[in-house]
Amino acid sequence: MGEWAKPNNFSGAFRLTSSKYADAFLDTGSIKFNTPQSWIDYSKKYGDGRGDGYEGALAFCDSLDVERIAELTQKYESSCILNPNTRPLLKEISGERLFLKDKRSLVLPCFCVYIMKNSLFPCPDSGGKHRVTAEIPASYFRDFSDNSLPEDIGNLPLEDQPALIVISDFDEFKNRLYSALRQLGLEDSEILIGNVSYFDFEAYGYKGWMDFGQKYPKELLVKNIRFAEQSEARVIIKTIKKEVIERLYGAPIELGYMRDIAQVHKGYLHEGMRVEMTVDIYEE
């Protein structure tokens, strides 16, 4: 089997939502931003899946590891003018661990999609056209439906049942997104789009520690490997413009007609989904 030259590149993006919001996306490009804090709160109420209590982790360690806590706090909270990574820290205990988070990052507007990275597909080992397939795992759909049973989903009103938005041209989606956000008063430098990286938080045992060393607000692109099957990319609005943040908090924004670059599949795909695509392989 061959290897992809750019395994993290992706060909399509997906967004799981409800039927009524999927229809609004196709007709007007309606998208709603949420905050990492909202996903933390959701996790506390319903458990991990759609929510994640570890969102925004800069670092963590055992809550009784006084020396490590002092070292990490000094690193991120230092008031030294020569330290550009100074953070207004939130220290949060979860189980036996203490998590360090940046208060600013937790309230930034964010929008997430599932991406079909090249690495999810088997890479052919010869040149020419090939048909390749990959799976979007059942856990992705079940996480975002709070592990509901199919019969429970079927009892919901049709507009509240799950629907999968398939964005076939992500570059054009980004163009329309940037255009809409510029109209709100944002500069391109205030819009961050990146792939999430997944780390095994248990790699060093429950009393171990990890420091992700990210600069604000890229810690929002770090998640526990438990969520790796969500294969996420995020749009993060890193601005201090209160009027823009309040606008994004308040209601969805509209990017325009989307039926030329997106489709919707309605229904609860609780057993997962297979994606096929044709690729041209060029041999050097």
N, C-alpha and C positions, 0 to 999 in steps of 0.2 A: 504494500500500500504506500502511495506517495504522501508527501507532506505539503500543505498549503504554504505558499510564500508569505501570505499575509493572513494568518489564522484568525485574527481579531476583526478583520473586515467583515461586513455583513451585507446581505442582499435585500433583506426585508425586515420590517418591524411590525409588532403586533401590540394591541392594547385591549385588555379585557375589561369590559364595562357592562352596563345594563343596556337592554335593547333601545330604550328611549334616548340614552346618551349617544349610542352608536349611530342612530338615525340623525341626530343633531350634528354629529361630527361629519357625516357624509354630506349633509345639505349646506352647512354653514362653517364647517371646520371648528366647531365649538369644543374647546378643551378647558379643563378646570385644573388649576394648580393647587397642590396641598403642601403641607410642611412636614419635615421630619418629626416634629413634636406631635403632630396628629397621628403619625404611624406608631409612635411610642405609646400614646394614649390608647390607641386601638388595641395594641398588643396587651396592655395591662387589663383591658376589658374582655377581650376575646381570645387572647393567646397569639403566639407567633403564626405567621402565614401572610396575610395581607398586612399585618402590623409587624414591627420589629422593635423590641425594647432596647436593642443595642445601637440603634441609629445614631450616627454622628460621633462614634467613638474615636477619640484621638489616641487613647491608650487605656489599658486596664491592668490591674494587678490584684492580688489578694488584699482584702480590706483590712487585714491586720499587718500587712507588710509596710511598716512605718517608714523604713529607709527608702523603699521604692516609691512610695507615695510622695515623700519629700523631694526625691530626685525628679520625678515626672512633673510635680507641681512647679518646681524651680525652673524646669525647662520651658514650660508653656505659660507660666504666669509671671515670669521675671519682668520687672518694670524697667530693666536696663534699656536705654535708648538704642543700644546697638543690637538688640534682639528684635528682628522684624516679625518674629512668630509669636509675639505676646498675645495671649488669649484671655478673654473674660471667661473663667472656667466655671463649669457646673460639675460638681462631684456627686455622682449618683451611685448608690449601692444597689446591686442586683444579686441576690443570693449571697455568696461569700466574696463577691468581687466588687471593687470600686472602679467605676468608669469615669474617665475625664472627658468632658465634652465642651465644645465652645457654644456659649449661650446664643451667639449671633447666628451660627449655622442652623440651629434647630428651628428657627422661625423663617428661614429663607423659602420663598415659593419654589416648588419643584414639580416636575412632570416626568413620569416614567413610562418606558415602553420595554417590551420583550424584543430582543434582537436575535436573528438567526445568523450567528457568526459562522464563518467558513469552517471553523474547527468542529462544529456540530455535525458536519457532513463528512463521509469518507472521501478522501482525496484519491482519484483514479491514478494509477501508476503508468498510464500511457497517454499519448497525445490524442487530440480529436475531441469530438462531442461525446459527452457522457450524461446519463441520467443518474442523479444521485438523490438519496432520500435521507431525511433526518426526522427525529421525533420531538415534538413538544410534549414533555412528560405530563402524565395525569396530575402530578403534584402541583403543577403551575395552576391548572384550572381549579383544583380542589382548594388550594390555599386561598385563592381570591373569592371563593364562595364559602369560606369558613367551613370547609369539609362537609357541606350539606349533602344529604342524600338526593339522588335524582328525583325521587317522588316528591320531596319537599320543594325542590326547585320548580317542578311541574305544577305545584299548587300556587305558585306566585302569579300575580297578574302578568300578562305577556310583556308589558313594558318594563317590568322589573326583572325579567329573566335574563340570564347572561347572554352576551353577544361579543364576538371577537372581531375587532377592527384589524384588517390586514392592510398595511401601508406598503405598496409595492415600489414606490419611488421615494425613499427617505430623503434623498438630497433635495428634491422639490418640496417635500414637507418642511425641511429645515429652512428653505428659502422663504416660504410663506410664514413660518413661525417668526423668523427674524424680522420680516417686514412688519408683522403685526406688533411685535414688541418694540420696534423702533418708533412706531406711531404712538405708543404709550409714553415715549420719552427715554427709552433705554439706549445706551451705547452698546455696540457689539461686544466690547470688553466686559460688560456686565452680564453677558449671557455665556454660561459654561455648559457645554454638552460633552459628556464623557461616558465611557463604559465603566460599569462597576467591576471592581476586582474583589475576589472572594478569598478569605483567609480562614484557616482552621483555628478557631479560637481555643480549641482544646489541645492544640499541638504540644503544649508544654505542661499538660495536666491542669487540674482546676486551681491549683495554687500558683501556676505559672503566670507570667506577665507578657504583654505585647505592647509595643509602641509603634504606631503606624507612620509617624513622622511626616504627616501630610500638612501642607500649607493651606490656610483658609481659602475656600471651604471644601477642599478636595477630600477631606475625611468623609464627606457624604457619598464618595465613590468607593467606600470600603464597607464590606458586609461579611457576615459570618458565612462560612461555606455551607451551612444548613440551607441557605437561600440560593445556592449556585444554579439550581435548575430554573430559577426565574430569569436568568441570563439578561440582566437589566442594563439599559442605558438611561441616563438621566439628563434632563434639562434643569439647570440650577440658576436661579436669578440672584446674582451676588451684588445687590445694590443697596444703598442706604436711602434711596429716594422714597420717602414715606408714602407719597401719593401714589406711586406706582405699586408698591407693596400692598397698600390698602385696596387698590383696584384689583390686583390679582387674587387677594383674599376674598374679595366680595362676590365675584360672579365669574362665570366662564368668559374667555375671550374668543373671538371668532377669527379664523384664519382664511375663510372663504370656502367656496365650493370644493369638495374633495373627491367627488365620485370619479374623477379622471385619474386619480392616483391611489384610490383606496376602495376596498370592498368590505362587506360585513358578513360574517357567518353567525347566524343566530342559533342558540341552543347550548346546553350544558355538556361540554366535551370532557366529562369526568373520567374517561378512559384515555385521554391524551389525543394527540393529533399528529398525523404524518404529513410532512411537507416534502414535495418533490420539486427538483429544478434541473434544468439542462445547463451544463457548463461546457465551455470550450477550454481545453487544456493545451497550452503551448509549451513545447519542449525546447529548452535552450541548447 
